[in-house]
Amino acid sequence: MIQDLTRGNLERVRNPSLRAYAERYLEIYEAFEEAVQQAGLPLEPPGRNGEAQDLRAELRARGASFRNADHSIHLGPLSPACEACRMGVGTATFFASLKCHRRCFYCFNPNQEGYDFFQEHRRDLGAELAELAEGGFQVSHVALTGGEPLLHPEEAVTFFRTAKQLFPGVHTRLYTSGDHLGEALVRQLAEAGLDEVRVSVRVDDGPAGRRHTYSRLALAREHIPAVMVETPVLPGTLDAMTEMLLELDRIGIFGVNLLEFCFPFHNAEAFRERGYQVKNPPYEVPYDYWYAGGLPVAGSEVDALRLVKFALDQGLSLGVHYCSLENKHSGQIFRQNSTASLPATACFSARDFFIRSAKVFGRDALRSRRRFDALGYRGYAVDPARDFLEFHPAWIPQLRGVADEVALCTYVAEERPEGPVLRELKISVTTPGTFDPETDI
């Protein structure tokens, strides 16, 4: 059992040195929360994730597939690109421009580097693919996104044809609003080797707008091997979303990715008008993640899990995948941490790709050192200044009867001018009697 430390339970920590050490990280997290609220959207009150936990438990009991430290949940078929996304190895995503004819209030493209420039300018997709191939990169999955990539139809068709030529066997996919998917273009994309198209269905379009998108999906299904919908789950739109799932199943598409809805750090007034709040806590591990999507909106996850349950209840045949914001971060964390040089006191987690170590404090540190010496374990490190002994988490169960409280510490590897460092991000508390190295590291 692992317990995250909060201001509400910190006083239950009996070891004064551990409590003082954890206090510092609580202050850092509180500063992070303050920065979140400065972005213009309030945090929801804490302690409101009970229904999400109950839904997860029910879905697990009924056979739903849980992946990536439970950040990804799905029924039925799953896109191979979603499988590859977990580690981000061998995947590459491109855009011709960031121009789009849509003006979705939740769009995070303005967070992209060079957003204003790429409203009017285009990237040379052929040259970028060639550079990737000449560099000897092993690419298994390639995607074209935007903006709206089909504002540049010739470039899109050429992109997929070139990708197939340069990377034999590569899986190709396209992200689009679907508005420009006409018969001729769909045929051209299929002939160019497009394997998968992901169309966004926007519930705020209204029934007529959604019917138009459904007609584009039905057309694409006649020619493209895998046709999917990828859409955020806006809180309060459950009725429209359940109708969408039924219609998508009737059309016979491959699957739907239900994305956790996010606040992209701008257009806050539109979010406040709709009564949205930021999920609390926003992240399991607070960090400056690369993904430009923003912060998770409260209520989106619960509605997404309700939709997965609805699909299960209805026996729908299409794949239904809940992709949380945390799921989007895993590829970054894998790339940062999987090749890091680690001390003997730390290990890489195959569960969520963070780096972890264990620490005991004060008198517990002295007693633990004696226990480890007696067992012949010398892989620990002592920090007299901060009054702790640090060691590999696999040894936590060996401290039964010696230490009542053990800190499980979470890190990320960073490259800095002075060289690589392990940055400590979070402190949780566990006990030797309840910690299981097989599942808890």
N, C-alpha and C positions, 0 to 999 in steps of 0.2 A: 504494500500500500504506500502511495506517495501523496503527500499533502502539499498543495501550493500554499505559500505563506501570504497572508493578507494582514491589513491593519487590524482586522477583527479577531484573528487567531494568533497573532504574534505573541501575545502575553502568555499563551499556553506553552510556549517553548520554555522549558525549565533551565536549560543550560545558558547562563548569562553571556558567555562568550559567543555562542552560536546566535543568540538573540541579537546581540550588538552587531554581529556581522551581517545578519539578515536585514536589520534595520536600514542599513545603507542601501540595499537593493530595493527595499520598499520605497525609500525616498526617491530613488532613480525612477521607479515605475510611476510614482505619483507625479513626477515632473513630466513623464511621458503622457500620462492621462491629461494633464493640464494642456500640453501642446496639442493633443488631439482635439480638445474642446475649443482651442484657439482657432482651429480650422473652420469653425462656424457651425458645427452641429453638436448638440449635447450628447453625452453618454447616457445610455439607458441606466436605470437603477440597477445595482448589482443583485445577483441571486435569482435571475429570471430564466435560467436555462434548464429548469426542471422538466418541462415538456419535451425539449429536445433530447434529453437523456432518456426519458421514457420511450420516445419514438425509436431512438437508436437501439435500445434493448429489445423492443418488439421486432424491429426489422431483422436484427441479428438472429433472434429466436426463430423467425420465419424463413430464414435461409438467404437473406440478402448478402451480397459479397461486400466485405469491408476491406479496403486497401489503404496503403500508405498511412499507417498509424491512425486509421479510421477517419482520415480526412476525405476519403473518396468512398462512396457507397453506390452500388449499382445492382440492377436486375437485368438479366438477359445479356445480349451481346454488347461488347465494349470495343470502341474503336482502338486499333493498334496504336494510333497516335496518342491516345490517352494513356495507354500502357507505357509508351516511351516517355511521356511527359514527366513521369515520376522522378526520373533521374536527369532528364534533359540531355542524355548522351546520344549523339548522332542525329540530333534534331536541329533544324534551322528554319527560321521564319523570316520572310521578306515582305516589303511593301514597295509599290511603285510610287505612291504619294499618300499623303494623309488627308487628301481632299475627300469630302463626303457630301452627298446631296441631302442626307438626313441631318437632323439637329436634335438628337436624343439628349435629354437633360442630364442623363447620367453618363454620357460618353467620357472616357478617360484619355482619349487621344490628345487633348491639350496638355497632358502631363508628359507626352513623348518629347524627347530631345529633338529640336529642329522643327517643331510643329508648324510654326508660322512659315518657315522657309518651304516646307514640303506641302503647303497648300497650293503653291504655284509651280514648284519644281518637281521633277521626277528623278528617281534613282535609275541607274542603268542596271536592270535586273540581270541581263545576260552577262555583263562584265562581272557582277558579283558572284553569280553561279560559277563562272569560269575560274575566278580567283579561288573560290572554295575548292574546286576540283584540282587546280594546279597546286594547291597547298597540301594535297594528299589527305584531306579530311575524309573520314568514313561517315558518310551521311546516309541514314536509313529513312528519315522522314523530313519532308520539305513542305512548307506551307506558304501561301500567299494571302496576305491580309491587307488592311488599309487603315484609315479611310475606307472608301468603297473601291475595291480593286477593279470592278467591272465598269467603272468610268473610263478605264483604259483597256478595252476588250482585246485589242490586238496584242498588247504587251502581256496580258494574262495568258492568252493561248500560247504565245511564244515561250513564256516562262515555263509552262508545264512541259512543253515539247522538249525544251532545252534541258530541263531537270532530268527527264527520262533518258536523254542521250548521254548526259555527263555522269549520271549515277544510276546505272542499270539496277533495276529492282527496287528503286526508291519508292516509298509511299508518298503520294502527293495529295494535298488537300487545299481547299479554297474556303475562305470566310467571306460571306457576302450578305447584304440585306435581302437579296433575291429579286429586287425590283427590276434588274436588267437581265434576268435569265430568260431570254427568248429562245424559241426553237432552234434558230440557226446557231446562236452562240453556244447553247448547251451541246449541240452536236459537235461543234468545233472543239470545245473543251474535252469532250469524251474522246475524240480522235487524237487529241494531243496527249492523252494518257492521264487525265484527272481521275484519281481513285475515290476521292471523297469530297463532298461539298457540305459545308455547314452554313445554314441559313438562319438568320435571326428572326424570330417571331416576336413582335412587340405588342404586349397586351394593351398598351396605351394607344394603339392605333384604332381600337374599336373593332366591332365585328366585320365591317366592310373591308377594312385594311387587312385584317387577318385572313379573310377569305381570298383576297388577292395573293397573299403570300402562300397560302395553301395550294393555289393553282400553280404557282411557280415550283413548289416542292413536287407536286404530282408530275409536272413536265420533266423536272430533273431526274425523277425516279425512273423514267423510261430509258435514260441513257447513261447515267452515272452509277457506278457500282454501289457506292454507299452514300445515301442522302440522309443528312442529319439536321436537326434543329439545335442551335445553341443559344440559350436565352437566359438572362438574369431573372430570378424570382423576386418580383417586387412584392413586398408585404401588402396584404389586403387585396390581392388579385386572385385568390385561390379558386373562385368559381370559374373565372375565365381560363385559368391555367388547367383545370381539370377538363374543361371542354376542349382545350387545345390538345391534351393528351389523347382524348378519345378520337379526335379528328386525325391526328398524326398516325394513330394506330390503324384507322380506317384506310388512309392513303397507303400505308404499308412501308413507311420509311424505316431506315436501319435503326435509328435511335435518337434520343434527345439528351443533351447535356443541360442540366439545370444548374446554373451558376449562382453562387452566393452573391447577392446584390451588394454593390459597394458605393460608397460616397467618395468621389474622386478629388477631394480637396478644393473643389471650386463649384460654382453654381449653388452655393449653400442655401440661398433663399428658396429655390425650387424644392429642395429637400425638406426645409423647415415647413413650407406651405403644406406639404403632404404629411406632416407629423412624424417624419422619420427621425430616428436616433441612431447613434453608433452603438454597435454591439459591445457589451461589457462583460469580460475583457475583450478587446479587439483581437488580440493574438494570444495564443498559448505561451509563446516565447516572444517578448517584445524585441524588435530589431528594425533596422532601416532596410526593409526588403526592396529589391529592384523592381518587382512587378508594379506597373503603373496604375493598377486598378483602384487603389485607395484603401479605404477602411470599410469593414463589413457593416452592413446596416442591420440593426436589431429586427428580429422577426423573420428575416429572409430564410435563415436555416430551418426554422420550425416549419414554415410553409413548404420548403423544398422537401423536407422529410415527410410531411403529410402527403405530398404528391407522389413520392416513392411508394408510400403505403397505399395510396389510391390505386396506383398501377398494379400493385400486388393484389389488392382486393378484387380488381376488375379482371385480372388475368391477362393483361395486355401483352402482346407479343413483341413489341418493339423494345429495344434496350432503353433503360431509364437510368441515368447516371447523375448523382448529386456531386458536383465538383465545388468544394468549399474554397474559400480564399486561402486557407492554410495549404490546401492541395496545390495551389498555384505556386507556392513558395518553395516546395520541396526540391525542385530541380536546382534552384540557386544554392540551397543549403548543401545538397549533395556535391555540387561542383566546388564549393568552397572548402568542404570538410573532408571529402573522401580520400584525398591524396595528401592531407596535412601530415607533417612529421609530429608525432605525439610523444610526450614523456611517458614513462612506465605507469604513471598514476592516472592516465586518461585513456579513453577508448572511443572509437567511432560507433555510433548507434546505427545498426542496420534497420531499426524500426522507423526512426524519423530523421536520420542523417545528422543529428547534432552530435557534439562531442561531450562526453560526461566524465566527471570524476566524483569521488566521495571525500567528505571531510568530517572529522570529529574534533571537538573543541575542549579546551580546558582539561579538567581531570579525566574526561573521557579519552582525550588524546594520549595521556600517559598510560592509562590502562590498556588502550588499544595497541599501543606500541609494544607493550609487554606480551600481549596475546600474539601479535604477528611474529615477534621474535621467537616465541615458543613454537610457533607453527613453521618457522623457517622462511617466512615471507619477508623480503627486504625491499620490495618495490615501492615503499612509501617514501614520502618527503615530509620533513618537519619545518613549520614556519613559526619560529618563536615569537616574532614580532606581532603576528596576528593570532597566536595561541591556537594553532590547529595542526593536525596531522592529515595529510592528503594521501589517498590511495586509490587503486583501481576498484570500481564499483562491484566487480564480481566477488570481492572479499567482504562485502557488507554482512552476509549471513554468518560469517565466522566471528562476529562480535556479539553474539547472543550472550547475555549475562554480563557484558562488559560495558557496552554503550547503549543507552536507551534511545538516543536521538542522533541520527546521522544526516548530514546535509548532502543532498544529491545536487551537483552543480552542473549547469548547462553552459556550453561554450560554442563559439563560432570562430573559425580560423580566418584571420585577416592579413593581407599584405600591407605593410606600412613602410615608410621610407627607411626606418631603422631595421626592417626585416620582418619576417612572419611572426605573428603573435596569436595567442589564444585569448579571445575576449570573453570574459565571464558575463553572461546575460541574465541568469536566473538562479535562485536558490529554492529548492524544495526540501521537505523533511520526510524521512522514512525511518523505519526501525529494522534492526537485524532480523526480527522474527517474522516480519511481513514482506520484506523485500525479496523479489524473485528475479535474479539476473536474466533469466530466459525471456521475460516479458517486460521488465521495468527499465532496462538500460536503453 
